[in-house]
Amino acid sequence: MNPSKHILPIIVLSQFCCTSLWFASNGVMRDLVATFGLNDNAVGHLTSAVQFGFIVGTLVFAVLSIADRFSPSKVFFSCAVLGALFNLGVVWEGNSLGSLLSFRFFTGFFLAGIYPVGMKIAADYFEKGLGKSLGYLVGALVVGTAFPHLLKEMTDTFSWKAVIVSTSSLSLLGGTLMVTLVPNGPYRKQSQQLQLSAFLTVFRNKSFRSAAFGYFGHMWELYAFWAFVPIMLQTYALLHPQTMFNIPLLSFLIIGVGGLACVLGGYLAQSIGTKKVAFMALLLSCFCCLVSPFLFSQESEILFVAFLIFWGVVVIADSPLFSTLVAQNASTEIKGTALTIVNCVGFAITIVSIQLLNEMRTWTGSNSVYMILALGPLLGLMALAFKSKPSFGR
């Protein structure tokens, strides 16, 4: 049974619309600080609140096997609606730091029923060519990640409240599209019972474990790189006063180009293998981490930006491929739970790497600190190097 041609575009569009909840508020952080009289430290707390909410949400969804016991499209829709409502709470005029943190936390919590569940829905439809399908899906997330950097430019024209309302509206649209146009997929196998032990048992499969650990290494680098792209550009501009950077637009380009890389990586994986392409991307991003300190001393700003664009390509190209390997090596009846578990651990790792990198920059002020990001890819490459089942990686 071949899935209808319209299914993948709808899943991708729905994923982009709903994951805009995640990152769009970052584009109006300055307005939130000014409007509610917050201090500068609140910016970091508000950003971390979404990540922490997502981690808690994925943990709850995984333990309860939500995406495998119930219709994934209905789970997606319910979380899209609830996420939109909590996101909308940010515009309440009576907000304090505590209420803002709560709204952002629960927005992140319900994103746990959107991002990994969207991948589960794709896996239910596309048993063959899953890497290509997830490439489009993660590509949509990447563009959503880059979007707030453009919003920083737009907030001069539109009010910050309009940005929040728009992202909530997009989420409602995405959830509605998913629940009305994407029924349960032909390869879905419903789990008949609650499997509280699934969080641990999935890791008994060596091939699954190899893919998951590769993904964890990738996540150590990914979000830290995205978070510090504007800081890297600002640092280079300070070292080379003649440089004229439009930092928001360049940040959008450097991060957003990864969306195209995800799609191209998916097609490439069909030719030479999912595991091989993931390994290659992880190796190249590891190389970027190690040589990054030397690029800050280069006089050519074109070379510096080109390097960051290349890094932006290879740092994310393996993400949908790791998710593909995870899905392929998980039991069919707990595939959604497996994807959610891996997301949970992976995003927990991002908080550690971002905070460590931030502290190291405070201690030293040296651009060599970005080399610490190579630790994750190195460990991920080691995990992928272990021998696994012959079917693994295609």
Order of alpha helices (4+ residues) and beta strands (2+ residues): alpha-alpha-alpha-alpha-alpha-alpha-alpha-alpha-alpha-alpha-alpha-alpha-alpha-alpha-alpha-alpha-alpha
